[in-house]
């Protein structure tokens, strides 16, 4: 069964993120940050992947789905116009057959590129998306 969720880690500790994913039976986390680096302890690619694997959750990073406009004015609108169909397809394939969550930093869904990406992926897969 394919299910699509999204989550931002802003304001969260790593243990809290993992607990939320486990509570929703997420089996694959798809990191949709262009650069999977963080100043927050545990949220850069390697330590995050290690922590998720230890919890039984697969980690996948899909750089192509990241938002290269995140530091510019109106980053969501620029991302909406930019988002290549190939990136949507790549994310959809990574989600297919899983209870998957798309991860980015932004805690507020409407202010994050996940609000553009998730509906397009959900439409392609013919599923709903839920923000955690």
ZIPESUL-V419546 format. One record per pair of residues at least 12 apart in sequence whose ideal C-beta (glycine too) atoms are under 10 Angstrom apart, sorted by the first residue. I is the first residue (numbers start at 1). J is the second residue. Records with the same first field share a line. If there is no record, write none. Layout:
I->J + J
This chain:
1->97 + 98 + 99 + 127
2->92 + 95 + 96 + 97 + 98 + 99 + 100 + 122 + 125 + 126 + 127
3->24 + 25 + 26 + 27 + 95 + 98 + 99 + 100 + 101 + 122 + 125 + 127 + 128 + 129 + 130
4->30 + 91 + 92 + 95 + 96 + 98 + 99 + 100 + 101 + 102 + 118 + 119 + 121 + 122 + 125 + 127 + 128 + 129 + 130
5->20 + 21 + 24 + 26 + 29 + 30 + 95 + 99 + 100 + 101 + 102 + 103 + 114 + 118 + 128 + 129 + 130 + 131 + 132
6->30 + 32 + 100 + 101 + 102 + 103 + 104 + 106 + 109 + 112 + 114 + 115 + 117 + 118 + 119 + 121 + 122 + 129 + 130 + 131 + 132
7->20 + 21 + 24 + 26 + 29 + 101 + 102 + 103 + 104 + 106 + 107 + 109 + 114 + 130 + 131 + 132
8->102 + 103 + 104 + 105 + 106 + 107 + 108 + 109 + 111 + 112 + 114 + 131 + 132
9->33 + 38 + 40 + 42 + 43 + 48 + 103 + 104 + 105 + 106 + 107
10->40 + 43 + 104 + 105 + 106 + 107 + 108 + 111 + 112
11->40 + 105 + 107
12->40 + 42 + 43 + 105 + 107
13->40 + 41 + 42 + 43
14->40 + 41 + 42 + 43 + 47 + 48 + 51 + 52
15->42 + 51 + 55
17->29 + 42 + 43 + 48 + 51 + 52 + 55 + 101 + 103 + 132
18->42 + 48 + 51 + 52 + 54 + 55 + 56 + 57
19->55
20->101 + 132
21->52 + 55 + 56 + 57 + 99 + 101 + 103 + 132
22->55 + 56 + 57
23->132
24->99 + 101 + 130 + 132
25->57 + 99
26->52 + 55 + 56 + 57 + 58 + 98 + 99 + 100 + 101 + 103 + 132
27->56 + 57 + 58 + 97 + 98 + 99 + 100 + 101
28->52 + 57 + 58 + 59 + 60 + 94 + 95 + 97 + 98 + 99 + 100 + 101
29->48 + 49 + 52 + 55 + 57 + 58 + 59 + 60 + 61 + 98 + 100 + 101 + 102 + 103
30->58 + 59 + 60 + 61 + 62 + 65 + 90 + 91 + 94 + 95 + 98 + 100 + 101 + 102 + 103 + 117 + 121
31->43 + 45 + 48 + 49 + 52 + 59 + 60 + 61 + 62 + 63 + 65 + 66 + 101 + 102 + 103 + 104
32->60 + 61 + 62 + 63 + 64 + 65 + 66 + 67 + 87 + 91 + 94 + 101 + 102 + 103 + 104 + 112 + 113 + 114 + 117 + 118 + 121
33->45 + 61 + 62 + 63 + 65 + 66 + 67 + 70 + 102 + 103 + 104 + 105 + 106 + 113
34->61 + 62 + 63 + 64 + 65 + 66 + 67 + 68 + 69 + 70 + 104 + 113
35->61 + 63 + 66 + 68 + 70
36->48 + 49 + 59 + 61 + 62 + 63 + 66 + 103
38->105
39->105
40->105
43->103 + 105
45->59 + 61
46->59
48->61 + 103
49->61
52->103
57->99 + 100 + 101
58->94 + 98 + 100
59->103
60->90 + 91 + 94 + 95 + 98 + 100 + 103
61->94 + 103
62->87 + 90 + 91 + 93 + 94 + 102 + 117
63->87 + 90
64->83 + 84 + 86 + 87 + 88 + 89 + 90 + 91
65->79 + 83 + 84 + 86 + 87 + 88 + 90 + 91 + 94 + 102 + 104 + 113 + 114 + 117 + 121
66->79 + 87 + 104 + 113 + 117
67->79 + 82 + 83 + 104 + 106 + 112 + 113 + 114 + 116 + 117
68->82 + 113
69->81 + 82 + 113
70->104 + 105 + 106 + 112 + 113
75->111 + 112 + 113
76->106 + 110 + 111 + 112 + 113 + 114 + 115 + 116
77->116
78->113
79->112 + 113 + 114 + 115 + 116 + 117
80->113 + 115 + 116 + 117 + 120
81->116
82->113 + 116
83->113 + 116 + 117 + 120
85->120 + 124
87->117 + 120 + 121
88->116 + 117 + 119 + 120 + 121 + 123 + 124 + 125
89->120 + 121 + 124
90->121
91->117 + 118 + 120 + 121 + 124 + 125
92->120 + 121 + 122 + 123 + 124 + 125 + 127
93->121 + 124 + 125
94->121
95->118 + 121 + 122 + 124 + 125 + 127 + 129
96->121 + 124 + 125 + 127
97->125
100->121 + 125 + 129
101->114 + 118 + 129 + 130 + 131 + 132
102->114 + 117 + 118 + 121 + 129 + 131
103->132
104->117
108->131
109->129 + 131 + 132
110->131
112->131
114->129 + 131
115->129 + 131
117->129
118->130 + 131
